[in-house]
């Protein structure tokens, strides 16, 4: 296969991915964060005071721009996917330019053009890996804090590496790099584990560590100032940020968990597959390149260990997001080292693209078939918008609901301070609220909320709301005052 045909396949894969993430049906977490943004902007509620939350607020600030600019509720879901699409474009463009800049520097070191493949886009290996990761790990790239963090992190690393040999404007670019990385951490604090990325060498002149005091001082100063400015400008207080970290840590240890299966996926697919490829090729590379790959591999497993320890009992796709970003960036850089070593480009890239296209096609086929057999089928955001519109029309004005994210109407307030319901373990949020010791939280009792408020719609996931005798009491209440309606229970009379 010619290089031009390989490049065409690559761009077709990129366009397909961008189309999928722009039309995908909102996921569990996506609905959660869209609803929270609506509560803040249209409901004029304050998170952590008027309703419960345990996430950092930067994503809600971004999503809330839609309403501040006069957007209507009808297309809010479309805007949420547009934010995801923009972040996806940032990743693809960022990987391309990082690879292009690195290829240029690599050629200067080696005095030739061996690192630049004719017609093969720079950063292609990293981009394909990231697309495959999203294709295999369902709902990795959705309206969620990690999606923002991914785009900010890739942008930060781009400005970081373009300042190494560029004295002019380097201070401004370094400052921008630090600011973008701080936004990545503010959106999702777990991305702080990628701070070591800015010490890893990106060409063979720095085989162990690349440290420059001036560059690091500017980066850290900009990072710190951005954090301070955001804390000062945000309505969320420093104590509330502390609460986010401590409560989220506690919540990760509550419930049944899902650690073993997801950990197997993270270790087996995300880490070992590309690193095994690099290990096979080590003998073909020069000494400094081998040292760099070994250093980077060690850092990958350090990041994996930290993310695993921080995830508690719940290892899910988004908890591994920093690892996906790290591996994607490393593969962007490794692509040029493989080129310099003269490793069979046609065989390497043809094999990679064929594998990625095959697995991505399988993922897309399974996604389509499963959703088409699911009743009712919600294949796109437009199906979901139609369902929400139908249920809101049937709902009297001023009523509230008690629903889990997959079934939530987004544009209506909740009948509980604790709002959206985690359905993965019985009473998971309430159990965590009762165990939390640092501050006094309002009582968490979904059964009492239903008895006192009689929300118009109630989730059918009753086992997530209570256990034992309280669950029996809840089922009796539902039987007396609610009837099944579409995907949930509807109250039989108007208050």
C-alpha positions in Angstrom: 0.0 0.0 0.0 1.4 3.4 -1.0 2.0 6.2 1.5 -0.8 8.3 -0.1 -3.3 5.5 0.4 -2.2 5.0 4.0 -2.6 8.7 4.6 -6.1 8.6 3.1 -7.1 5.7 5.3 -5.8 7.7 8.3 -7.8 10.8 7.5 -10.9 8.7 6.8 -10.5 7.2 10.3 -10.1 10.7 11.8 -13.2 12.1 10.0 -15.2 9.0 11.1 -14.3 9.4 14.7 -15.1 13.2 14.7 -18.5 12.4 13.1 -19.3 9.7 15.7 -18.4 11.9 18.7 -20.5 14.8 17.3 -23.6 12.6 16.9 -23.2 10.2 19.8 -26.1 9.8 22.2 -25.4 11.6 25.5 -23.9 9.1 28.0 -24.5 8.6 31.8 -21.8 11.2 32.8 -22.6 13.5 29.9 -26.2 13.9 31.0 -25.0 14.4 34.6 -22.8 17.4 33.7 -25.2 18.9 31.3 -27.9 18.8 33.9 -25.6 20.4 36.5 -24.7 23.2 34.1 -28.5 23.8 33.5 -29.2 23.9 37.2 -26.5 26.6 37.7 -27.3 28.8 34.7 -31.1 28.5 34.3 -32.1 27.3 37.8 -29.7 29.8 39.4 -28.7 27.3 42.0 -25.3 27.2 43.7 -23.4 23.9 43.6 -22.5 22.4 47.0 -25.0 24.8 48.7 -28.3 24.4 46.9 -27.6 20.9 45.5 -25.0 18.3 46.1 -21.9 17.8 43.8 -18.5 16.2 44.1 -16.9 17.3 40.8 -14.8 20.4 40.0 -16.7 23.2 38.3 -14.6 24.1 35.2 -16.7 22.0 32.8 -19.9 23.6 34.0 -18.4 27.0 33.4 -17.7 26.0 29.8 -21.1 24.4 29.2 -22.8 27.3 30.9 -21.4 29.7 28.2 -24.2 28.3 26.0 -27.0 29.8 28.1 -25.0 33.0 28.9 -24.8 33.6 25.1 -28.6 33.2 24.8 -28.8 29.6 23.7 -32.2 27.7 24.0 -32.6 24.5 25.8 -33.6 22.7 22.6 -30.0 22.5 21.3 -28.1 22.2 24.6 -27.3 18.6 24.0 -26.0 19.5 20.6 -23.8 22.2 22.2 -22.4 19.6 24.6 -21.4 17.4 21.8 -20.0 20.4 20.0 -17.7 21.0 23.0 -16.5 17.4 22.7 -16.0 17.7 18.9 -13.9 20.9 19.5 -11.8 19.0 22.0 -11.4 16.1 19.6 -10.2 18.6 16.9 -7.7 20.0 19.4 -6.3 16.6 20.0 -5.9 15.7 16.3 -4.5 19.1 15.4 -2.3 19.1 18.5 -0.8 15.6 17.8 -0.2 16.6 14.2 1.7 19.8 15.1 3.6 18.2 17.9 4.7 15.4 15.5 5.6 18.0 12.9 7.7 20.1 15.2 9.4 17.1 16.7 10.2 15.8 13.2 11.8 19.1 12.3 14.0 19.0 15.4 14.8 15.3 14.8 16.0 16.1 11.3 18.3 18.9 12.6 19.9 16.5 15.1 20.4 13.8 12.5 21.2 16.2 9.5 18.7 14.6 7.1 15.0 14.2 6.4 14.7 10.6 7.5 12.1 11.5 10.2 9.6 13.0 7.7 7.6 10.4 5.8 6.4 11.6 2.5 2.6 12.0 2.6 2.3 10.4 6.0 0.9 12.9 8.6 3.1 13.6 11.6 1.7 12.3 14.8 -0.3 9.6 13.0 0.5 6.8 15.4 -0.5 8.7 18.4 -3.8 9.9 16.9 -4.7 6.5 15.7 -4.0 5.1 19.2 -6.2 7.7 20.8 -9.1 7.1 18.4 -8.9 3.4 19.0 -8.8 3.9 22.7 -12.1 6.0 22.4 -13.6 3.3 20.1 -12.8 0.5 22.5 -13.4 2.2 25.8 -17.1 3.2 25.4 -17.9 6.8 26.2 -14.3 7.9 26.9 -14.7 11.1 24.9 -17.9 12.7 26.2 -19.1 15.9 28.0 -16.9 15.2 31.0 -14.1 17.0 32.8 -11.4 14.6 31.4 -12.4 15.6 27.8 -11.5 19.2 28.5 -8.4 18.1 30.3 -7.2 16.1 27.3 -7.5 19.1 25.0 -5.8 21.4 27.5 -3.0 18.9 28.1 -2.2 18.3 24.4 -2.2 22.1 23.8 0.1 22.7 26.8 2.6 20.1 25.6 2.6 21.6 22.1 3.6 25.0 23.5 6.1 23.4 25.8 8.1 21.6 23.1 8.0 24.5 20.6 9.9 26.7 23.1 13.0 24.6 23.4 15.0 26.1 20.5 12.9 29.2 20.0 14.2 32.1 22.0 11.7 34.7 20.6 8.3 34.6 22.2 9.4 31.6 24.3 8.3 33.3 27.6 4.8 33.9 26.3 4.5 30.4 24.9 5.9 28.9 28.1 3.4 30.9 30.1 0.6 29.7 27.9 1.8 26.1 28.3 1.7 26.4 32.1 -1.8 28.1 32.0 -3.2 25.4 29.8 -1.9 22.6 32.0 -3.4 24.3 35.1 -6.8 24.3 33.3 -6.3 20.6 32.6 -5.7 20.0 36.3 -8.6 22.3 37.3 -11.0 20.3 35.1 -9.7 17.0 36.3 -7.2 16.9 39.2 -6.0 13.4 38.2 -4.2 15.0 35.2 -1.6 16.4 37.7 0.0 12.9 37.4 1.2 14.0 33.9 3.4 16.8 35.3 6.4 14.5 34.7 5.7 14.7 31.0 7.3 18.1 30.9 10.6 16.6 32.1 10.8 13.8 29.6 13.3 14.4 26.8 11.8 14.8 23.3 14.9 14.2 21.2 18.1 12.2 21.5 20.2 15.1 22.9 18.5 14.5 26.2 18.3 10.8 26.9 17.4 10.9 30.6 15.7 14.1 31.6 15.3 17.5 30.0 15.4 20.2 32.7 16.0 23.9 32.1 15.6 26.1 35.2 14.3 29.2 33.3 11.7 27.3 31.3 10.5 25.4 34.3 10.3 28.6 36.4 8.1 30.3 33.8 5.9 27.2 33.4 5.4 26.7 37.2 4.7 30.4 37.8 2.1 30.5 35.0 0.6 27.3 36.3 0.3 28.7 39.9 -1.0 32.1 38.9 -3.8 30.5 36.8 -4.8 28.3 39.6 -4.9 31.3 42.0 -6.8 33.5 39.6 -9.4 30.8 38.9 -9.9 30.1 42.7 -10.4 33.9 43.2 -12.8 34.3 40.3 -14.8 31.1 40.8 -17.8 31.1 43.2 -16.6 27.8 44.5 -14.5 28.3 47.6 -11.2 26.7 48.6 -13.0 24.7 51.3 -15.4 23.4 48.7 -12.5 22.3 46.5 -11.1 20.5 49.5 -14.5 18.8 49.9 -14.5 17.7 46.3 -11.2 15.9 46.7 -11.9 14.3 50.1 -15.5 13.2 49.3 -14.6 11.9 45.9 -11.9 9.8 47.5 -14.4 8.4 50.0 -17.0 7.7 47.3 -14.5 5.6 45.3 -14.3 3.2 48.3 -18.1 2.9 48.7 -20.1 0.1 47.0 -19.5 -3.0 45.0 -16.8 -1.6 42.7 -15.7 -2.9 39.3 -11.9 -2.9 39.8 -10.8 -6.2 38.4 -12.3 -6.1 34.9 -11.4 -2.5 34.2 -7.9 -2.9 35.6 -7.3 -5.9 33.2 -8.4 -3.7 30.3 -6.1 -0.8 31.3 -3.0 -2.9 31.9 -3.6 -5.4 29.1 -4.7 -3.1 26.2 -3.7 0.4 27.0 -0.2 -0.1 28.4 1.2 -3.4 27.1 0.1 -3.4 23.4 2.0 -0.3 22.3 4.9 -0.8 24.7 5.4 -4.4 23.4 5.7 -3.0 19.9 8.3 -0.5 21.1 10.2 -3.3 22.9 10.4 -5.4 19.8 11.9 -2.4 18.0 14.4 -1.4 20.7 17.3 -3.3 19.2 17.0 -1.3 15.9 17.3 2.1 17.6 20.4 4.0 18.7 21.4 4.0 22.3 19.9 7.4 23.3 16.6 6.4 21.7 16.5 3.1 23.6 17.2 5.0 26.9 14.4 7.4 26.1 11.9 4.7 25.4 12.9 2.8 28.6 12.5 6.0 30.6 9.2 6.8 29.1 8.0 3.2 29.6 8.9 3.4 33.3 7.0 6.6 33.6 3.9 5.0 31.9 3.8 2.3 34.5 4.3 4.8 37.3 1.3 6.8 36.0 -0.7 3.5 35.7 0.2 2.7 39.3 -0.8 6.1 40.6 -4.1 6.1 38.7 -4.9 2.6 40.0 -4.3 3.6 43.6 -6.3 6.8 43.2 -9.2 5.0 41.6 -10.2 3.0 44.6 -12.7 0.3 43.8 -13.9 2.0 40.6 -11.6 1.8 37.6 -13.4 3.2 34.6 -12.4 4.6 31.2 -12.2 8.2 32.3 -10.0 7.3 35.3 -7.4 6.2 32.8 -7.7 9.3 30.6 -4.3 10.6 31.6 -2.7 7.3 30.6 -4.4 7.4 27.2 -3.1 11.0 26.6 0.4 10.0 27.8 0.6 7.0 25.5 -0.8 9.0 22.6 1.9 11.8 23.0 4.7 9.2 23.4 3.6 7.5 20.2 3.6 10.8 18.4 7.3 11.3 19.4 8.3 7.7 18.8 7.0 7.8 15.2 10.0 9.9 14.3 12.5 7.7 16.1 11.2 4.7 14.2 11.6 6.7 11.0 15.2 7.5 11.8 16.0 3.9 12.5 14.8 3.0 9.0 12.2 0.5 10.3 10.0 -0.7 7.5 7.6 2.2 7.2 5.1 0.5 4.8 4.8 -2.6 6.9 4.7 -0.7 10.2 2.1 1.8 9.2 0.0 -0.6 7.1 -0.1 -3.0 10.0 -1.0 -0.3 12.5 -3.7 1.2 10.3 -5.2 -2.2 9.4 -5.3 -3.2 13.1 -6.8 0.1 14.2 -9.4 0.2 11.4 -10.4 -3.4 12.1 -10.9 -2.9 15.8 -12.6 0.5 15.4 -15.0 -1.1 12.8 -15.8 -3.9 15.2 -16.4 -1.4 18.0 -18.7 0.7 15.7 -20.6 -2.4 14.5 -21.1 -3.7 18.1 -22.3 -0.2 19.2 -24.7 0.0 16.3 -26.2 -3.5 16.7 -26.5 -3.3 20.5 -28.2 0.1 20.3 -30.5 -1.0 17.5 -31.7 -4.0 19.6 -32.2 -1.8 22.7 -35.8 -0.7 23.2 -36.4 2.2 23.1 -33.5 2.8 20.8 -31.6 6.1 21.2 -29.0 6.1 18.5 -28.3 9.8 18.3 -28.7 13.0 20.3 -31.7 13.9 18.1 -33.5 10.8 19.3 -32.8 11.8 22.9 -33.9 15.4 22.3 -37.2 14.1 21.0 -37.8 11.8 24.0 -37.0 14.7 26.4 -39.3 17.0 24.6 -42.1 14.5 24.8 -41.7 13.9 28.5 -41.4 17.5 29.4 -44.5 18.3 27.5 -46.4 15.7 29.5 -45.1 17.1 32.8 -47.0 19.9 34.7 -45.0 23.1 35.2 -43.1 23.4 38.4 -42.9 19.7 39.1 -39.6 18.0 40.1 -38.1 14.6 39.3 -35.9 11.9 41.0 -34.1 10.2 38.1 -30.7 8.7 37.3 -28.6 10.3 34.6 -29.4 7.9 31.7 -33.1 8.7 32.0 -32.9 12.3 33.2 -34.8 15.1 31.4 -31.9 17.6 32.0 -34.1 20.7 32.0 -36.0 20.2 35.2 -35.0 20.4 38.9 -34.6 17.5 41.2 -36.7 16.6 44.3 -33.6 15.9 46.4 -30.6 17.9 47.5 -28.5 14.9 46.3 -30.1 15.1 42.8 -28.9 12.6 40.3 -28.7 9.0 41.5 -25.7 6.7 41.2 -27.2 3.4 40.0 -24.0 1.2 40.3 -24.5 0.3 44.0 -27.4 0.6 46.4 -27.5 4.1 48.1 -23.9 4.7 47.2 -24.1 8.5 47.4 -26.2 8.4 50.7 -23.8 5.9 52.3 -20.9 8.1 51.5 -22.7 11.2 52.8 -23.4 9.4 56.1 -19.8 8.3 56.5 -18.3 11.7 55.6 -16.9 13.3 58.7 -15.1 16.5 57.7 -18.3 18.6 57.5 -22.0 18.1 58.3 -23.9 17.2 55.2 -27.7 17.4 54.9 -29.5 14.1 55.5 -29.4 11.8 52.5 -32.6 9.7 52.2 -34.2 9.2 48.8 -37.1 7.3 50.3 -37.9 10.4 52.5 -37.4 12.7 49.5 -40.1 10.7 47.5 -42.5 10.5 50.5 -42.2 14.3 51.2 -41.9 15.7 47.7 -43.8 13.1 45.6 -41.7 13.9 42.4 -43.6 13.7 39.1 -41.1 11.2 37.6 -39.2 8.6 39.7 -36.5 6.2 38.5 -37.3 2.5 38.1 -33.9 1.7 39.6 -35.5 1.4 43.1 -32.7 -0.9 44.3 -30.3 2.0 44.0 -32.5 4.2 46.3 -32.8 1.9 49.4 -32.3 -1.5 50.9 -34.1 -3.8 53.3 -37.3 -2.5 55.0 -36.9 0.9 53.5 -36.9 -0.6 50.0 -40.1 -2.4 50.8 -41.7 0.8 52.1 -40.5 2.6 48.9 -42.0 -0.1 46.6 -45.4 0.1 48.5 -45.4 3.9 48.0 -44.6 3.5 44.3 -47.4 0.9 43.9 -49.9 3.2 45.5 -49.1 6.5 43.9 -47.1 5.8 40.7 -47.6 4.0 37.4 -45.0 2.8 34.9 -44.5 5.4 32.2 -41.9 5.0 29.4 -38.6 4.4 31.2 -39.6 5.4 34.7 -42.6 5.8 37.1 -45.0 8.7 36.8 -47.2 10.1 39.6 -50.9 9.2 39.1 -52.2 12.7 40.1 -51.2 16.3 40.1 -50.4 18.0 43.3 
